[in-house]
């Protein structure tokens, strides 16, 4: 009877219970694609944040000092939440699996956060805010809480999804790279859907109840976009969690005090240590490949963040010659920048599907990463050329028109700027896939947990984000304002990232499945 009971439990959960973590095995590609598709739902929401939330913040009357506090949420939650979630997902003994409970919890929190953000104005007015006056303090409080929950939830989702892909890929390095390339592809799909939804100004008509006394047409469109976003995410996540199973473990993976290899100096299994002891131990004794990967990733994101933060502002200020709140040139530039982001996402998606072929053609993933970092450096340097050309043609047009600033730049300048956005989709596809695949491969050969390893990699992303966010403004002001000084620093960082990728980053092990490689093999 006991045997029959155990078999019944297995059939009900669709999971096989193991006393120890099973050896890595490969899963069908369709399962990997299904897990990767969750990225489309996550990125849909991120695209809405980038394109719609800034005007919504102004609608609520959030002070500038509060705005800085709000946007710090992303890197702070990424620094704490992703390693923490990764650590505990490596050791989760839930009957539903290791990664799936965290993915489900993250999706639930995203839904709650989106509700708070979308209905912040309504909740504020219902609580005592005046609908026609700003700031709206109660609405601001609801928005801030929702925004922080949203960033925490997104970090809860992304880490376990990447780790789940590594689990499904097993010891097959090629499949690991393919899995992360599909994740990058679905991020591009989410971007395109998010930007398209955000640009359609009559979406609220599908959900007429979204327009209220406290929420104008713009606010109603934001609500409608979020409804679609959460429906997409819930649908993709639910289908994935139902159809893609995990192998349950009844005891967690061995914890360690000796870094990412899980073995102490005498070759014995180390005693369990708390999370913060684990994370500091992991950082202290990282094998050389991971340190090099962190270095290249850090420099890579120092290059990316100035442009990602100020790309549409660059179009409005430098390319179109506009000023915030003065005339129409700045607004036209921002909208052109949004078109550039759409083109960027399309190229990102197409290139993501060809990452494996590109790496083979260039002789390996580290060479591919080095080459596209050179391309990134050239593109960031080209922002200076495009800006100077825009200024030159603008001054010539003003001379012809009696000093009137044109609302549109020269056609050649506009085409050049949009081409730049599109070309940047090539290195962005590599940035979204190769570093995560290499972290999974290096951690697998070292016997480390995928969740914690990807959480450690995330530190090399969020720390540069915080540094750039804090220093780019004063740095640009030091040179008279504008975005070019930060872009030039980004170009230098991209070039340095390319040099280190070529010279110091070790190549991953061969693609053929083999026995685990000792942790010190890459030193």
BELSULCOR-V701520 format. One record per backbone hydrogen bond with DSSP energy under -0.5 kcal/mol. CO is the residue of the C=O (numbers start at 1). NH is the residue of the N-H. E is the energy in kcal/mol with one decimal. If there is no record, write none. Layout:
co:CO nh:NH e:E
co:CO nh:NH e:E
//
This chain:
co:1 nh:5 e:-2.4
co:2 nh:6 e:-2.4
co:3 nh:7 e:-2.5
co:4 nh:8 e:-2.3
co:5 nh:9 e:-2.3
co:6 nh:10 e:-2.1
co:7 nh:11 e:-2.2
co:8 nh:12 e:-2.3
co:9 nh:13 e:-2.2
co:10 nh:14 e:-2.2
co:10 nh:15 e:-0.7
co:15 nh:17 e:-0.6
co:16 nh:248 e:-0.9
co:18 nh:250 e:-2.2
co:28 nh:31 e:-1.0
co:28 nh:32 e:-1.3
co:29 nh:33 e:-2.6
co:30 nh:34 e:-1.9
co:31 nh:35 e:-2.2
co:32 nh:36 e:-2.6
co:33 nh:37 e:-1.7
co:35 nh:38 e:-1.3
co:36 nh:39 e:-1.8
co:37 nh:40 e:-1.6
co:37 nh:41 e:-0.8
co:38 nh:42 e:-2.0
co:39 nh:43 e:-2.9
co:40 nh:44 e:-1.8
co:41 nh:45 e:-1.3
co:42 nh:46 e:-1.6
co:43 nh:47 e:-2.7
co:44 nh:48 e:-1.7
co:45 nh:49 e:-2.0
co:46 nh:50 e:-2.4
co:47 nh:51 e:-2.1
co:48 nh:52 e:-2.7
co:48 nh:53 e:-0.8
co:49 nh:53 e:-1.1
co:52 nh:56 e:-1.3
co:53 nh:57 e:-2.6
co:54 nh:58 e:-1.7
co:55 nh:59 e:-2.0
co:56 nh:60 e:-1.8
co:57 nh:61 e:-0.8
co:57 nh:62 e:-2.0
co:60 nh:135 e:-0.5
co:60 nh:136 e:-2.5
co:63 nh:67 e:-2.1
co:64 nh:68 e:-1.9
co:65 nh:69 e:-1.3
co:66 nh:70 e:-2.5
co:67 nh:71 e:-2.3
co:68 nh:72 e:-0.8
co:70 nh:73 e:-1.7
co:72 nh:76 e:-2.0
co:73 nh:77 e:-3.0
co:74 nh:78 e:-2.3
co:75 nh:79 e:-2.1
co:76 nh:80 e:-1.6
co:77 nh:81 e:-2.8
co:77 nh:82 e:-0.8
co:80 nh:84 e:-1.7
co:81 nh:85 e:-3.4
co:82 nh:86 e:-2.7
co:83 nh:87 e:-2.5
co:84 nh:88 e:-2.1
co:85 nh:89 e:-2.5
co:86 nh:90 e:-1.7
co:86 nh:452 e:-0.7
co:87 nh:91 e:-0.7
co:89 nh:92 e:-0.6
co:90 nh:253 e:-0.7
co:94 nh:97 e:-1.8
co:99 nh:102 e:-0.5
co:99 nh:103 e:-2.1
co:100 nh:104 e:-2.7
co:101 nh:105 e:-2.2
co:102 nh:106 e:-2.6
co:103 nh:107 e:-2.2
co:104 nh:108 e:-2.1
co:105 nh:109 e:-2.2
co:106 nh:110 e:-2.1
co:107 nh:111 e:-2.1
co:108 nh:112 e:-2.0
co:109 nh:113 e:-2.7
co:110 nh:114 e:-2.7
co:111 nh:115 e:-1.8
co:112 nh:116 e:-1.9
co:113 nh:117 e:-2.6
co:114 nh:118 e:-2.8
co:115 nh:119 e:-2.1
co:117 nh:120 e:-1.1
co:119 nh:123 e:-2.9
co:120 nh:124 e:-2.5
co:121 nh:125 e:-2.5
co:122 nh:126 e:-2.5
co:123 nh:127 e:-1.3
co:124 nh:129 e:-2.8
co:125 nh:128 e:-1.2
co:130 nh:133 e:-1.2
co:135 nh:137 e:-0.7
co:136 nh:140 e:-2.5
co:137 nh:141 e:-2.1
co:138 nh:142 e:-2.1
co:139 nh:143 e:-2.6
co:140 nh:144 e:-2.8
co:141 nh:145 e:-2.1
co:142 nh:146 e:-2.5
co:143 nh:147 e:-2.9
co:144 nh:148 e:-2.3
co:145 nh:149 e:-2.3
co:146 nh:150 e:-2.3
co:147 nh:151 e:-2.1
co:148 nh:152 e:-2.3
co:149 nh:153 e:-2.8
co:150 nh:154 e:-2.5
co:151 nh:155 e:-1.9
co:152 nh:156 e:-1.9
co:153 nh:157 e:-1.6
co:154 nh:158 e:-2.5
co:155 nh:159 e:-1.3
co:156 nh:160 e:-0.7
co:157 nh:161 e:-1.9
co:158 nh:162 e:-2.3
co:159 nh:163 e:-2.5
co:160 nh:164 e:-2.8
co:161 nh:165 e:-2.1
co:162 nh:166 e:-1.9
co:163 nh:167 e:-2.5
co:164 nh:168 e:-2.5
co:165 nh:169 e:-1.5
co:166 nh:170 e:-1.0
co:167 nh:170 e:-0.7
co:168 nh:27 e:-1.8
co:169 nh:172 e:-1.6
co:171 nh:173 e:-1.0
co:172 nh:176 e:-1.9
co:173 nh:177 e:-2.2
co:174 nh:178 e:-2.4
co:175 nh:179 e:-2.7
co:176 nh:180 e:-1.9
co:177 nh:181 e:-2.0
co:178 nh:182 e:-2.3
co:179 nh:183 e:-1.9
co:180 nh:184 e:-2.1
co:181 nh:185 e:-2.3
co:182 nh:186 e:-2.5
co:183 nh:187 e:-1.7
co:184 nh:188 e:-1.8
co:185 nh:189 e:-2.0
co:186 nh:190 e:-2.4
co:187 nh:191 e:-2.3
co:188 nh:192 e:-2.5
co:189 nh:193 e:-2.4
co:190 nh:194 e:-2.6
co:191 nh:195 e:-3.0
co:192 nh:196 e:-2.3
co:193 nh:197 e:-2.5
co:194 nh:198 e:-2.5
co:195 nh:199 e:-1.4
co:196 nh:200 e:-0.7
co:197 nh:200 e:-0.8
co:199 nh:201 e:-0.7
co:200 nh:203 e:-0.8
co:202 nh:205 e:-1.4
co:203 nh:206 e:-1.8
co:203 nh:207 e:-0.6
co:204 nh:207 e:-0.5
co:205 nh:208 e:-0.6
co:207 nh:210 e:-2.2
co:208 nh:211 e:-1.1
co:210 nh:212 e:-0.6
co:214 nh:216 e:-0.5
co:215 nh:212 e:-1.4
co:216 nh:220 e:-2.6
co:217 nh:221 e:-2.4
co:218 nh:222 e:-2.0
co:219 nh:223 e:-2.3
co:220 nh:224 e:-2.4
co:221 nh:225 e:-2.5
co:222 nh:226 e:-2.3
co:223 nh:227 e:-2.3
co:224 nh:228 e:-2.1
co:225 nh:229 e:-2.4
co:226 nh:230 e:-2.8
co:227 nh:231 e:-2.1
co:228 nh:232 e:-2.4
co:229 nh:233 e:-2.5
co:230 nh:234 e:-2.8
co:231 nh:235 e:-2.3
co:232 nh:236 e:-2.5
co:233 nh:237 e:-2.7
co:234 nh:238 e:-2.5
co:235 nh:239 e:-2.3
co:236 nh:240 e:-2.1
co:237 nh:241 e:-2.9
co:238 nh:242 e:-1.9
co:239 nh:243 e:-2.0
co:240 nh:244 e:-2.6
co:243 nh:245 e:-0.7
co:246 nh:248 e:-0.6
co:248 nh:18 e:-2.1
co:262 nh:270 e:-0.6
co:264 nh:267 e:-1.9
co:268 nh:264 e:-2.6
co:274 nh:278 e:-2.4
co:275 nh:279 e:-2.8
co:276 nh:280 e:-2.2
co:277 nh:281 e:-2.1
co:278 nh:282 e:-2.6
co:279 nh:283 e:-2.1
co:280 nh:284 e:-2.4
co:281 nh:285 e:-2.2
co:283 nh:286 e:-0.7
co:285 nh:260 e:-0.5
co:287 nh:290 e:-0.7
co:287 nh:291 e:-1.7
co:288 nh:292 e:-2.5
co:289 nh:293 e:-2.4
co:290 nh:294 e:-2.7
co:291 nh:295 e:-2.2
co:292 nh:296 e:-2.6
co:293 nh:297 e:-2.5
co:294 nh:298 e:-2.6
co:295 nh:299 e:-2.3
co:296 nh:300 e:-2.2
co:297 nh:301 e:-2.3
co:298 nh:302 e:-1.9
co:299 nh:303 e:-1.6
co:300 nh:304 e:-1.6
co:301 nh:305 e:-2.5
co:302 nh:306 e:-0.6
co:303 nh:307 e:-0.6
co:304 nh:307 e:-0.6
co:304 nh:308 e:-2.4
co:305 nh:309 e:-2.5
co:306 nh:310 e:-1.6
co:307 nh:311 e:-1.3
co:310 nh:314 e:-2.6
co:311 nh:315 e:-1.8
co:312 nh:316 e:-2.1
co:313 nh:317 e:-2.9
co:314 nh:318 e:-1.1
co:314 nh:319 e:-2.0
co:315 nh:320 e:-2.1
co:316 nh:322 e:-2.6
co:317 nh:321 e:-0.7
co:323 nh:326 e:-2.1
co:325 nh:327 e:-0.5
co:326 nh:323 e:-0.8
co:328 nh:332 e:-2.3
co:329 nh:333 e:-2.3
co:330 nh:334 e:-2.4
co:331 nh:335 e:-2.2
co:332 nh:336 e:-2.2
co:333 nh:337 e:-2.3
co:334 nh:338 e:-1.9
co:335 nh:339 e:-1.8
co:336 nh:340 e:-2.2
co:337 nh:341 e:-2.2
co:338 nh:342 e:-1.8
co:339 nh:343 e:-2.3
co:340 nh:344 e:-2.6
co:341 nh:345 e:-2.1
co:342 nh:346 e:-1.9
co:343 nh:347 e:-2.3
co:344 nh:348 e:-2.4
co:345 nh:349 e:-2.3
co:346 nh:350 e:-2.2
co:347 nh:351 e:-2.8
co:348 nh:352 e:-2.0
co:349 nh:353 e:-1.1
co:351 nh:354 e:-1.4
co:352 nh:355 e:-1.0
co:354 nh:358 e:-2.5
co:355 nh:359 e:-2.5
co:356 nh:360 e:-1.8
co:357 nh:361 e:-2.3
co:358 nh:362 e:-1.8
co:359 nh:364 e:-3.4
co:360 nh:363 e:-0.9
co:364 nh:368 e:-1.9
co:365 nh:369 e:-2.6
co:366 nh:370 e:-2.2
co:367 nh:371 e:-2.7
co:368 nh:372 e:-2.4
co:369 nh:373 e:-1.7
co:370 nh:374 e:-1.5
co:371 nh:375 e:-2.0
co:372 nh:376 e:-2.3
co:373 nh:377 e:-2.3
co:374 nh:378 e:-2.4
co:375 nh:379 e:-2.5
co:376 nh:380 e:-2.5
co:377 nh:381 e:-2.1
co:378 nh:382 e:-1.9
co:379 nh:383 e:-0.7
co:380 nh:383 e:-0.7
co:381 nh:384 e:-1.2
co:381 nh:385 e:-0.9
co:382 nh:386 e:-2.9
co:383 nh:387 e:-2.1
co:384 nh:388 e:-2.5
co:385 nh:389 e:-2.3
co:386 nh:390 e:-2.4
co:387 nh:391 e:-2.4
co:388 nh:392 e:-2.2
co:389 nh:393 e:-2.5
co:390 nh:394 e:-2.0
co:391 nh:395 e:-2.4
co:392 nh:396 e:-1.8
co:393 nh:397 e:-2.1
co:394 nh:398 e:-2.4
co:395 nh:399 e:-2.0
co:396 nh:400 e:-1.6
co:397 nh:401 e:-1.8
co:398 nh:403 e:-3.9
co:399 nh:402 e:-0.6
co:401 nh:404 e:-0.6
co:410 nh:414 e:-2.3
co:411 nh:415 e:-2.6
co:412 nh:416 e:-2.3
co:413 nh:417 e:-2.4
co:414 nh:418 e:-2.4
co:415 nh:419 e:-2.5
co:416 nh:420 e:-1.9
co:417 nh:421 e:-2.0
co:418 nh:422 e:-2.2
co:419 nh:423 e:-2.8
co:420 nh:424 e:-2.1
co:422 nh:425 e:-1.6
co:423 nh:426 e:-2.1
co:423 nh:427 e:-0.6
co:424 nh:428 e:-1.6
co:425 nh:429 e:-1.6
co:426 nh:430 e:-1.2
co:427 nh:431 e:-2.5
co:428 nh:432 e:-2.0
co:430 nh:433 e:-1.1
co:430 nh:434 e:-1.7
co:430 nh:435 e:-0.6
co:433 nh:437 e:-2.1
co:434 nh:438 e:-2.8
co:435 nh:439 e:-2.2
co:436 nh:440 e:-2.1
co:437 nh:441 e:-2.3
co:438 nh:442 e:-3.0
co:439 nh:443 e:-2.4
co:440 nh:444 e:-2.0
co:441 nh:445 e:-2.3
co:442 nh:446 e:-1.3
co:443 nh:448 e:-3.1
co:444 nh:447 e:-1.0
co:449 nh:453 e:-2.0
co:450 nh:454 e:-2.5
co:451 nh:455 e:-1.8
co:452 nh:456 e:-2.4
co:453 nh:457 e:-2.1
co:454 nh:458 e:-1.7
co:455 nh:459 e:-0.8
co:456 nh:459 e:-0.9
co:456 nh:460 e:-0.7
co:457 nh:460 e:-1.1
co:458 nh:461 e:-1.4
co:458 nh:462 e:-2.5
co:459 nh:463 e:-1.8
co:461 nh:465 e:-1.4
co:462 nh:466 e:-2.2
co:463 nh:467 e:-2.3
co:464 nh:468 e:-3.1
co:465 nh:469 e:-2.4
co:466 nh:470 e:-2.0
co:467 nh:471 e:-2.6
co:468 nh:472 e:-2.4
co:470 nh:474 e:-0.5
co:471 nh:475 e:-2.4
co:472 nh:476 e:-2.7
co:473 nh:477 e:-2.4
co:474 nh:478 e:-1.9
co:475 nh:479 e:-0.7
co:476 nh:479 e:-0.9
co:476 nh:481 e:-2.6
co:477 nh:480 e:-1.8
co:483 nh:487 e:-1.7
co:484 nh:488 e:-2.6
co:485 nh:489 e:-1.9
co:486 nh:490 e:-2.1
co:487 nh:491 e:-2.1
co:488 nh:492 e:-2.1
co:489 nh:493 e:-2.5
co:490 nh:494 e:-2.4
co:491 nh:495 e:-2.1
co:492 nh:496 e:-2.4
co:493 nh:497 e:-2.5
co:494 nh:498 e:-2.1
co:495 nh:499 e:-2.1
co:496 nh:500 e:-2.4
co:497 nh:501 e:-2.1
co:498 nh:502 e:-2.2
co:499 nh:503 e:-2.4
co:500 nh:504 e:-2.4
co:500 nh:505 e:-1.8
co:504 nh:506 e:-0.5
co:511 nh:173 e:-0.6
co:518 nh:521 e:-1.9
co:519 nh:522 e:-0.6
co:520 nh:523 e:-1.3
//
